[in-house]
Amino acid sequence: MTEVQVREEAPDLDGLRARFGPVFARIAAGAPEREADRRLPFEQVEWLREAGFGKLRVPREYGGLGATLPQFFRLLIELGESDSNIPQLLRGHVGFVESRLFHQDADVRDRWLRRIASGVLVGNAQSEQGSSSFWQNATTISPAPEGKGWRLSGKKFYSTGSLFADWIHTTATVDSQHSATVLVPTSADGVTRIDDWDGFGQRLTGSGTTVFDQVEIHLDDVEIYPNGELPGTHLIAFFQLVHLATLAGIGRRAVADTVAYVRGRTRNLANPAFPSPKDDPQVQEVVGRVASASFAAVATTLAAVDAVDAVVRAQETGTATPDLYDAADVATFSAQGQVVDLVLGLTSELFEVGGSSAVTDRFALDRHWRNARTLASHNPVIYRSAIVGDHALSGTSPAGAIGRSWQQAQRPEGGR
């Protein structure tokens, strides 16, 4: 924010857990069946809306709950443990909230934080199939006739959470040098939301197609910015942390399901010296390894959260520096590779605790790997690891990668 902010006294984490814990438990109770039947969690999202999960980070002065960043991500891990689809479908919403917390325009900040505190949910529709660059949106926005607002047209894919939302946060091309952030009411004429996400994991996130056909957009809901410029922000790290928290939640649920599976077995054909599989030292070792990997994934995620929280606190006091932003990005991107490896590893290894019964549909243990693999495919690790390496070797700012992508997009065929 442009002015120095005084941090509110944080709410009690135990109190927040008492508020949301029963909701998380209700969500977890039907998660395997919803996934098996591909039933989108509309009811479960409403439970969270009613409990106030969408306004966790909104300051109390606006009607929110005022949770700190570490508190928020601890709760997000617990929600991911209940059903990993739901943190993902809320990713656009919580990222948008974070962007409004530090918006330079006080009127915009006030308007949106109060809307969110009232229960409004915001979906995300940024990416397009076929676009060669983030900066080259086929979706366009232009002034409406007679200067009355704007008109938005185009098609977005990966519209995560938009099926559940009241508004959609999207991007569009204004001209060759400018793009725009656009807020679109889902009820507006010309908006079509399609549930056509066909990934083998995270199938209940509403991450399909959104079509905008000459949608009328209010002047207040368009923010134009020059391509290639990225002011200091913690948002790139924040959005990645949502993935890491969701992965950490998957790891926890996978361990809990593995323990329940082993405890429920009454026969140990492979090692009859231990008729009860839970007493078999080899099974115990596998469970110990996957539990340790889950612990490490959570701990690594929370360490990255602390690095991002440091720059958030600095933003609140007007003392954020480029080095702090870089540290937050490097910590998050470094954690990304490790958390991905840990969770993908444990969700594969867990099958070693049983025979063929472990792969049957009734236990649905495969959903953990499928969902983790899908999340891990977002913002591929190979690019983030390269950014971390470049920073370590040459001191290159991670944020500079965004600007370089714009420069490369200007060259013929994206050449170097």
SENU-353343 format. One line per 5 residues: number of its first residue (from 1); their letters; for each residue x, y, z of N, C-alpha, C. Coordinates in steps of 0.1 Angstrom, whole numbers. Each point is the difference from the previous one (the first is absolute). Example, Ala and Ser with C-alpha at 12.3 -4.5 7.8 and 13.67 -1.06 7.14 Angstrom:
# residues 2
1	as	132/-57/78/-9/12/0/9/12/0  -4/11/-7/9/11/0/-8/11/8
//
This chain:
# residues 416
1	mtevq	8/-12/0/-8/12/0/9/12/0  -6/11/-4/8/12/-1/3/6/13  -9/-1/10/2/6/13/4/-12/9  7/4/11/5/-10/10/-12/-6/7  -1/-13/1/-11/-6/7/4/-5/14
6	vreea	-9/0/9/3/-5/13/-7/-14/1  9/-10/2/-6/-14/0/-9/-2/12  -12/-5/-3/-10/-3/11/6/-12/9  -6/-1/11/4/-11/9/-7/-13/-7  9/-10/-2/-5/-12/-7/-10/-7/8
11	pdldg	-9/-7/-7/-10/-9/7/8/-12/6  -6/-7/9/6/-12/5/-2/-11/-9  12/-7/-3/-1/-11/-10/-9/-12/5  1/-2/13/-9/-11/5/-15/4/-2  -3/13/2/-14/4/-2/-4/-2/-15
16	lrarf	9/3/-9/-2/-2/-15/-2/-14/-3  8/-9/6/-2/-14/-2/-13/-5/6  -4/5/11/-13/-4/6/-11/4/-9  1/11/-7/-10/5/-9/-1/-8/-13  12/-3/-6/0/-7/-13/2/-15/1
21	gpvfa	5/-5/11/2/-15/1/-12/-8/-3  -11/3/6/-12/-8/-3/-4/0/-14  2/12/-7/-3/1/-14/9/-9/-8  13/1/3/10/-9/-7/-4/-15/2  -4/-3/12/-4/-14/2/-12/-5/-8
26	riaag	-10/9/-2/-11/-3/-8/4/-1/-15  9/8/-4/5/0/-14/8/-14/-2  8/-3/9/8/-13/-1/-8/-12/-1  -12/0/7/-8/-12/1/-5/-5/-13  -2/9/-10/-5/-5/-13/9/2/-11
31	apere	13/3/3/9/4/-11/3/-12/-10  3/-12/5/2/-11/-10/-12/-3/-9  -12/1/6/-12/-3/-8/-2/11/-11  2/12/4/-2/11/-9/10/-1/-12  12/-4/3/10/-1/-10/-3/-12/-9
36	adrrl	-5/-11/6/-3/-12/-8/-12/3/-10  -9/8/5/-12/3/-8/1/13/-8  11/7/1/2/13/-6/-11/9/3  -3/2/13/-10/9/5/7/13/4  -3/11/-7/7/12/4/-5/5/14
41	pfeqv	9/5/8/-3/3/15/-7/14/2  -11/2/-7/-7/12/2/-5/2/15  -5/-11/5/-5/1/14/11/3/10  12/-7/-2/11/2/9/6/14/-1  0/6/-12/5/14/-1/-10/9/7
46	ewlre	-13/-3/0/-9/9/8/2/-1/15  3/-13/4/4/-1/15/11/9/3  10/1/-8/12/8/3/-4/15/-1  -8/3/-10/-4/14/-1/-8/5/13  -9/-9/4/-8/3/12/9/1/13
51	agfgk	10/-8/0/9/1/12/10/11/-1  1/7/-12/9/11/-1/14/-3/-5  2/-11/-6/14/-4/-4/5/10/-11  -9/5/-8/4/9/-11/5/13/5  -3/4/12/4/13/6/11/-2/11
56	lrvpr	7/-11/0/10/-2/10/10/11/1  5/4/-12/11/10/0/-5/14/0  -13/2/-1/-5/14/0/1/6/14  5/12/1/2/6/14/-14/1/6  0/0/13/-12/1/8/-8/13/-2
61	eyggl	8/11/-3/-6/13/-2/-10/0/-12  2/-10/-10/-8/-1/-11/-11/-11/2  0/-7/11/-9/-10/3/6/-14/-2  13/-1/-2/6/-13/-2/5/-6/14  8/-11/-1/5/-7/11/14/4/4
66	gatlp	7/7/-9/13/5/4/11/-10/2  0/-12/-6/10/-10/2/13/4/-6  11/-4/7/13/3/-6/3/-10/-11  11/2/-8/3/-9/-10/3/-14/5  9/-1/10/2/-14/5/-12/-7/5
71	qffrl	-9/7/7/-13/-6/4/-8/-4/-12  -1/8/-10/-8/-3/-12/6/-13/-6  13/-1/-2/5/-12/-7/-1/-13/9  1/2/13/-2/-12/8/-14/-5/-2  -10/9/-1/-14/-5/-2/-2/-5/-14
76	lielg	7/6/-10/-1/-5/-13/6/-14/-2  10/-3/7/6/-14/0/-11/-9/6  -7/4/10/-10/-9/7/-12/-2/-10  -3/11/-7/-11/-1/-10/4/-10/-11  13/1/-5/5/-9/-10/0/-14/5
81	esdsn	2/-2/12/-1/-14/6/-14/-5/-1  -10/9/1/-14/-5/-1/-4/-3/-14  4/9/-9/-4/-2/-14/9/9/-8  10/-5/-8/10/8/-6/-6/8/-12  -12/-3/-5/-6/7/-10/-4/14/4
86	ipqll	-3/2/13/-6/12/5/10/11/2  12/-2/5/9/11/0/4/5/-14  1/-10/-9/3/4/-14/-11/8/-6  -13/-3/2/-10/8/-6/-2/13/6  6/2/13/-1/13/6/13/8/-2
91	rghvg	10/-6/-8/12/7/-1/-1/14/-7  -9/1/-10/-2/13/-6/-6/10/10  -9/-5/8/-6/9/10/10/5/10  8/-9/6/8/4/11/12/9/-6  4/-3/-12/10/8/-6/-5/14/-3
96	fvesr	-13/1/-4/-6/13/-3/-1/8/13  -4/-7/11/-1/7/13/14/6/3  10/-8/-2/13/5/4/4/12/-9  -4/0/-12/3/12/-9/-7/12/5  -13/-1/5/-7/11/4/5/6/14
101	lfhqd	6/-9/8/6/5/13/10/11/-2  7/-1/-11/11/9/-3/-2/9/-12  -13/1/-4/-3/8/-12/3/15/3  6/7/-9/4/14/2/-12/10/1  -11/-4/-6/-12/9/0/-9/-4/12
106	advrd	-1/9/9/-7/-2/13/-15/-3/-3  -6/6/-10/-14/-2/-3/-2/-15/-5  9/-4/-9/-1/-14/-5/2/-10/11  10/3/8/3/-9/12/-12/-1/9  -6/11/3/-12/0/9/-12/-7/-6
111	rwlrr	-2/3/-13/-12/-6/-6/1/-15/-1  12/-5/-4/1/-15/-1/1/-7/13  7/6/9/2/-7/13/-14/-1/7  -8/10/-1/-13/-1/6/-9/-10/-8  1/0/-13/-8/-10/-7/4/-14/4
116	iasgv	13/-3/1/5/-13/4/-4/-3/14  0/9/9/-4/-2/14/-15/-4/0  -8/5/-10/-14/-3/0/-3/-14/-6  10/-7/-5/-1/-13/-5/2/-2/-15  4/10/-7/2/-1/-14/12/-9/-3
121	lvgna	-1/-9/-10/11/-8/-4/4/4/-14  14/-1/-2/5/4/-13/7/-11/-7  -3/-4/-12/7/-10/-7/11/5/-9  7/-9/-6/12/4/-8/-1/-5/-14  3/8/-10/0/-4/-14/11/8/-7
126	qseqg	12/-5/0/11/8/-5/6/-7/-13  2/-13/0/8/-6/-10/-9/-4/-12  7/0/-12/-7/-4/-12/7/-11/-7  -7/-8/-7/6/-11/-8/5/6/-13  12/-3/-4/6/5/-12/8/13/1
131	sssfw	-1/8/11/7/12/1/15/-3/2  9/7/-7/14/-3/2/6/7/11  -7/10/6/6/8/11/-12/5/9  3/1/13/-9/6/10/-4/14/-5  9/7/-7/-3/14/-4/-8/1/-13
136	qnatt	-3/-12/-6/-7/1/-13/-13/-7/1  -9/6/6/-14/-5/2/-8/2/-13  -6/-11/-4/-10/2/-11/-13/6/5  -2/-1/12/-12/7/6/3/15/0  -9/8/-4/2/14/-2/-11/8/7
141	ispap	4/13/4/-10/9/6/2/13/-8  -11/7/-3/0/12/-7/-11/9/5  1/13/-2/-10/10/5/-14/-4/-7  -10/1/8/-14/-2/-5/-4/12/-8  -10/-1/-9/-5/11/-7/-4/11/10
146	egkgw	2/13/-4/-4/11/7/7/2/14  11/-7/1/8/1/12/-6/-6/12  -9/-8/-1/-7/-6/12/7/-13/4  11/0/7/6/-12/5/8/-6/-11  1/-14/1/9/-8/-9/-8/-12/-5
151	rlsgk	6/-6/-10/-6/-13/-5/11/-10/0  -3/-12/6/10/-11/1/-4/-12/-8  9/-5/-9/-3/-12/-8/13/-9/0  -3/-13/1/11/-10/-1/-4/-12/7  10/-9/1/-2/-13/6/12/-4/9
156	kfyst	-3/-4/12/10/-4/9/-1/-15/4  12/-6/3/-1/-13/5/7/0/14  -1/-11/7/5/-1/14/-7/11/8  -13/1/-1/-8/10/7/-3/-5/14  11/-2/8/-2/-7/13/-9/7/9
161	gslfa	-10/-7/5/-9/6/10/-11/9/-5  0/3/-13/-10/9/-6/-14/-5/1  -1/-14/-1/-14/-6/1/-6/3/13  8/3/11/-6/1/13/0/15/4  4/9/-9/3/14/4/-12/10/-3
166	dwiht	1/12/6/-9/11/-3/6/9/-11  14/1/1/7/8/-10/12/-8/-6  4/4/-11/12/-6/-7/11/10/-2  12/-3/5/11/8/-2/8/-5/-12  1/8/-11/6/-4/-12/9/11/-6
171	tatvd	7/-3/-11/9/9/-6/-4/1/-15  3/11/-6/-3/3/-14/10/9/-6  2/-1/-13/8/9/-8/-7/14/-3  7/11/3/-6/13/-3/6/5/-14  13/-1/-1/7/3/-13/13/-7/1
176	sqhsa	9/3/-10/13/-8/-1/9/2/12  -2/10/8/9/3/11/-7/-1/14  -13/-2/0/-7/0/13/-10/-11/1  -1/-5/12/-10/-10/4/-9/6/11  -10/-8/4/-9/5/10/-5/-11/9
181	tvlvp	-1/3/13/-6/-9/10/-15/4/-1  -9/-10/-1/-14/2/-2/-8/-8/10  -10/6/7/-9/-7/9/-13/-1/-6  -5/-12/-1/-12/-3/-8/-11/-7/9  -12/6/2/-10/-8/7/-4/-12/-7
186	tsadg	-1/-11/6/-3/-13/-7/-14/0/-5  -9/9/5/-14/1/-4/-1/9/-12  11/6/-5/-2/10/-11/-3/-7/-13  -8/7/-9/-3/-5/-13/13/-3/-8  0/-11/-7/12/-3/-8/11/-8/7
191	vtrid	-2/-3/13/9/-9/7/-5/-14/0  8/-10/-5/-3/-14/0/11/-8/7  -4/-7/10/10/-9/7/-3/-14/-3  10/-8/-4/-1/-13/-5/8/-10/9  -6/-10/5/8/-10/8/6/-11/-9
196	dwdgf	11/4/-7/6/-9/-9/14/-4/3  4/2/13/14/-4/4/1/-15/0  10/-5/-8/1/-14/-2/13/-6/5  6/7/10/13/-5/6/-3/-13/8  10/-8/2/-2/-13/8/0/3/15
201	gqrlt	4/12/4/0/4/14/-7/13/2  -3/4/13/-6/12/3/-12/3/-9  -9/-11/0/-11/1/-10/-12/7/4  0/5/13/-12/7/5/3/14/3  9/6/-7/4/14/2/-7/10/-9
206	gsgtt	-8/-4/-9/-6/9/-10/9/7/-9  11/-7/-3/11/6/-8/-2/-2/-15  -11/4/-5/-3/-2/-14/0/13/-8  -8/1/-10/-1/12/-9/-9/10/5  4/13/-2/-9/11/2/0/9/-13
211	vfdqv	-12/3/-5/-1/7/-13/-6/14/4  6/11/-6/-5/13/2/-4/5/-14  -13/3/-2/-5/4/-13/-6/15/1  9/9/-3/-4/14/1/-7/4/13  7/-4/11/-5/2/13/2/15/4
216	eihld	-10/7/5/1/13/4/7/1/14  10/8/1/8/1/12/0/15/5  -2/1/12/-1/13/6/14/7/1  1/13/-1/12/7/0/9/-3/12  -7/-2/11/7/-3/13/7/-14/0
221	dveiy	-4/-8/-9/5/-14/1/10/-4/-10  7/11/-5/11/-2/-10/12/7/5  12/-7/1/12/7/4/11/-3/-11  4/10/-7/10/-1/-11/14/1/5  9/-8/-5/14/1/4/9/-3/-12
226	pngel	12/5/0/9/-2/-11/6/-14/0  1/-6/-11/6/-14/-1/14/0/5  4/-10/7/14/-2/3/4/6/13  -8/8/6/3/7/13/-6/-8/11  8/-2/10/-5/-7/12/6/7/13
231	pgthl	-9/8/6/5/6/12/2/-10/11  7/3/10/3/-9/11/-13/-6/6  0/-13/1/-12/-7/4/3/-13/6  -8/-5/9/2/-13/6/-10/-10/-7  -8/5/-10/-11/-8/-5/5/-13/-7
236	iaffq	11/1/-8/4/-12/-7/4/-11/10  7/4/11/3/-10/10/-13/-4/7  -9/9/3/-13/-4/6/-7/-11/-8  -2/3/-12/-7/-10/-9/6/-13/0  14/-1/0/7/-13/1/-2/-6/13
241	lvhla	0/8/11/-2/-6/13/-14/-7/1  -10/5/-7/-13/-7/1/2/-14/-6  7/-2/-11/3/-13/-5/8/-9/10  10/6/7/8/-7/9/-8/-4/12  -9/9/5/-8/-4/12/-10/-11/-4
246	tlagi	-5/0/-12/-9/-10/-5/7/-13/-1  12/0/-5/8/-12/-1/3/-6/14  3/9/9/3/-4/14/-12/-7/6  -12/6/-3/-12/-6/5/-3/-14/-6  3/-1/-13/-1/-13/-6/9/-11/7
251	grrav	12/5/3/9/-10/7/-5/-4/13  -6/9/7/-6/-4/13/-11/-9/-1  -9/2/-10/-12/-8/-2/5/-14/-5  10/0/-8/5/-13/-5/6/-9/11  7/7/9/5/-8/12/-12/-5/9
256	adtva	-9/9/2/-12/-5/9/-7/-11/-7  -2/0/-13/-7/-10/-7/8/-13/0  13/1/-1/9/-11/0/0/-7/14  0/8/10/-1/-6/14/-13/-7/2  -11/6/-5/-13/-6/2/-1/-13/-8
261	yvrgr	6/0/-12/0/-12/-8/8/-12/7  12/3/5/8/-10/7/-7/-5/12  -6/9/8/-7/-5/12/-12/-9/-3  -6/2/-12/-12/-7/-4/3/-14/-5  13/-3/-3/4/-13/-6/1/-10/11
266	trnla	-4/-12/-4/0/-11/10/8/-12/-5  7/1/-11/8/-11/-6/13/6/-5  10/-8/1/14/4/-4/6/-12/-8  -4/-2/-12/5/-11/-8/15/0/-2  5/13/-2/14/1/-3/9/-4/12
271	npafp	-4/3/12/8/-2/12/-8/-6/11  -3/-13/-1/-9/-7/10/5/0/14  13/4/2/5/1/14/-7/11/7  -6/9/-7/-7/11/6/-14/0/-6  -9/-8/6/-14/-1/-6/-7/14/-2
276	spkdd	3/9/9/-6/13/-1/9/9/-7  -3/5/-12/9/9/-7/5/12/8  -7/5/9/4/12/7/12/-3/9  2/-13/3/11/-4/9/12/-5/-8  -1/0/-13/11/-4/-9/10/12/-1
281	pqvqe	13/-3/4/10/11/0/2/6/-14  -1/-8/-11/2/6/-13/-12/9/-4  -12/-3/4/-11/9/-2/1/12/8  5/-1/13/2/11/8/10/10/-6  11/-6/-6/10/8/-6/-6/9/-11
286	vvgrv	-8/-7/-9/-6/8/-11/-9/11/6  -8/-3/10/-9/10/6/9/11/6  11/-3/6/9/9/6/6/10/-10  4/-6/-12/6/8/-10/-10/10/-6  -13/-5/-3/-9/9/-6/-5/11/10
291	asasf	-1/-4/13/-3/10/10/11/11/1  12/-5/0/12/10/1/0/9/-12  -3/-5/-12/0/8/-12/-11/11/1  -12/-4/5/-11/9/2/4/11/10  6/-4/11/5/10/10/9/10/-7
296	aavat	10/-5/-8/9/9/-6/-6/9/-10  -11/-5/-7/-7/9/-10/-7/11/7  -6/-3/11/-7/11/8/10/10/5  11/-5/6/10/8/6/6/9/-10  3/-5/-12/6/8/-11/-9/10/-5
301	tlaav	-13/-3/-1/-10/10/-4/-1/11/10  0/-3/12/-2/10/11/13/9/1  12/-6/-3/12/9/-1/-1/10/-11  -5/-4/-11/-2/9/-11/-11/11/3  -10/-4/7/-10/9/5/6/11/8
306	davda	9/-4/9/6/10/9/8/10/-8  7/-4/-11/8/9/-8/-10/10/-7  -11/-5/-5/-10/9/-6/-6/9/10  -3/-5/12/-6/8/10/10/12/4  13/-2/-1/9/11/3/-2/11/-9
311	vvraq	-2/-2/-13/-2/11/-9/-14/6/1  -10/-8/4/-13/5/2/0/10/12  7/-4/11/2/9/11/7/13/-4  10/-1/-8/7/11/-5/-9/9/-8  -8/-6/-9/-9/8/-8/-10/8/9
316	etgta	-4/-6/11/-10/7/9/7/12/7  13/0/1/7/11/7/7/9/-10  -1/-3/-13/6/8/-10/15/-2/-1  5/-11/5/15/-3/0/4/-11/-9  -9/-5/-9/4/-11/-9/11/5/-10
321	tpdly	9/-9/-2/11/2/-9/1/-10/-11  7/2/-11/2/-10/-11/6/-13/6  9/1/9/6/-12/6/-10/-8/7  -9/6/7/-10/-8/7/-10/-7/-9  -4/7/-11/-8/-6/-10/7/-12/-7
326	daadv	13/2/-3/8/-11/-5/1/-12/9  2/3/13/1/-11/10/-12/-8/1  -12/7/-1/-13/-7/0/-1/-9/-12  3/5/-12/-1/-8/-12/9/-12/1  13/3/3/10/-11/1/-4/-11/10
331	atfsa	-5/4/11/-4/-10/10/-11/-8/-5  -10/6/-6/-12/-7/-5/4/-9/-12  8/5/-9/4/-9/-12/9/-11/5  8/3/10/9/-11/5/-9/-11/7  -10/4/7/-9/-9/7/-8/-8/-10
336	qgqvv	-3/6/-11/-9/-6/-10/6/-14/-5  12/0/-4/6/-12/-5/0/-11/11  3/4/12/1/-10/11/-13/-6/4  -10/9/1/-14/-4/4/-6/-9/-11  2/3/-12/-5/-8/-11/6/-14/1
341	dlvlg	14/-1/1/6/-13/1/-5/-8/12  -1/7/11/-4/-7/12/-14/-6/-1  -9/8/-5/-14/-5/0/-2/-10/-12  6/3/-11/-2/-10/-11/7/-13/4  11/0/7/6/-12/5/-8/-8/10
346	ltsel	-6/7/10/-7/-7/10/-13/-5/-5  -7/7/-9/-12/-5/-6/1/-11/-9  13/-3/-5/3/-12/-7/4/-11/9  8/3/9/6/-10/9/-10/-7/9  -11/7/4/-10/-5/9/-5/-13/-4
351	fevgg	0/-3/-13/-6/-13/-5/8/-12/4  12/3/5/9/-12/5/-6/-6/13  -9/6/6/-5/-6/13/-10/-11/-2  -4/-2/-13/-11/-10/-2/2/-7/-14  -8/-10/-2/1/-7/-13/-10/7/-10
356	ssavt	-6/-9/-7/-9/5/-11/-12/8/5  -4/-3/13/-12/6/5/2/15/2  13/5/1/3/14/2/-3/8/-12  -1/-7/-12/-3/8/-12/-15/-1/-5  -8/-5/9/-14/-1/-4/-7/13/2
361	drfal	-11/2/-7/-7/13/0/-6/3/14  -3/-10/8/-7/2/13/9/8/9  13/-1/-1/9/8/9/4/13/-7  -1/2/-13/3/12/-7/13/6/4  10/-8/3/13/5/3/7/7/-12
366	drhwr	-4/-4/-12/6/6/-12/-3/15/-1  -11/5/6/-3/13/-2/10/10/5  8/-5/10/10/9/6/11/3/-10  5/-10/-7/11/2/-10/-6/8/-11  -12/-4/-5/-5/8/-12/-2/14/3
371	nartl	-5/4/12/-2/14/3/13/7/3  10/-7/6/13/6/2/7/2/-13  -1/-10/-9/7/2/-13/-6/11/-8  -13/2/1/-6/11/-8/4/13/6  1/2/13/4/12/6/15/3/-3
376	ashnp	8/-10/0/14/1/-2/3/5/-14  -10/-2/-9/2/3/-14/-2/15/-3  -6/7/10/-2/14/-2/14/7/3  3/11/-8/12/7/2/12/-9/2  4/-8/-11/9/-11/1/12/3/8
381	viyrs	4/-10/8/12/2/9/13/3/-8  1/-5/-12/13/2/-7/2/15/-2  -10/8/-2/2/14/-2/3/7/13  -7/-4/10/3/6/13/14/-3/5  4/-13/-2/13/-3/5/11/8/-8
386	aivgd	-2/2/-13/9/8/-8/1/14/6  -11/6/4/-1/13/6/9/1/12  -2/-11/9/7/0/13/15/-1/-3  4/-9/-10/14/-1/-4/6/12/-5  -7/7/-9/5/13/-5/2/10/10
391	halsg	-10/0/10/2/10/11/12/-3/9  2/-13/2/12/-4/8/13/3/-7  0/-3/-13/13/2/-7/3/14/-4  -11/8/-4/2/13/-5/-7/11/7  -7/-3/10/-8/10/7/-12/5/-7
396	tspag	-4/-7/-11/-11/5/-8/-13/0/8  -8/10/0/-12/1/7/-11/-9/-6  -7/-8/8/-10/-9/-6/-11/8/-7  -3/12/5/-10/8/-7/4/4/-14  13/0/-2/5/4/-13/-4/-10/-11
401	aigrs	-3/-12/4/-4/-10/-10/-13/4/-7  -9/7/7/-12/5/-6/3/10/-10  8/10/3/4/10/-10/6/-6/-12  9/-10/2/7/-6/-11/-9/-7/-9  -11/-6/6/-10/-7/-8/-7/10/-10
406	wqqaq	-2/12/4/-6/10/-8/10/4/-12  12/2/4/10/3/-10/2/-11/-11  -1/-12/5/1/-12/-10/-12/0/-8  -12/3/5/-12/-1/-7/0/11/-12  8/10/1/0/11/-10/9/-4/-12
411	rpegg	8/-10/2/9/-5/-11/-7/-9/-9  4/0/-13/-6/-9/-9/0/-15/4  -12/-6/1/-2/-13/3/5/-3/14  0/10/9/5/-2/14/15/-3/1  8/4/-10/14/-4/0/8/7/10
416	r	12/-4/2/9/6/10/7/12/-6
//
